[in-house]
Amino acid sequence: MSNPKSIFSFGSRRAQILHTRLRLECSSLNFDLHRRSIVDSPLCSCGWVETVDHFLLHCPLLADIRLRFLSDMPCPPFLQNLLIGIENLSTDQNKVIFSQDYIIASKRFG
């Protein structure tokens, strides 16, 4: 059994930062930026509100990337699992769940 919080430092520094920003709802997704009055619209380029849930699980523009990176997980790809891991899974399983490869491959954050 691993403590999911112990693996928050897993992956590249860039991936750690992006993952943490998503978890803390202070990312550069339009919903987060709109909430802080930085952009006029919370919408994704697909037309839906660009929340963390939308970005990780629902955006049709990222369907191929999602299929490649999130379809072979040791648990259901629920938002909480992707953001904080699952306490009763191993460290290696939580590394898969953390979806950092998906976040980087999406190229959403430059």
Secondary structure, DSSP 8 states (H G I E B T S, - for coil): ---GGGGTT-S-HHHHHHHHHHHTT-SSSHHHHHHTTSSS--B-TTSSB--HHIIIII-GGGHHHHHHHHTT-SS---HHHHHH--TTS-HHHHHHHT-HHHHHHTTTT-
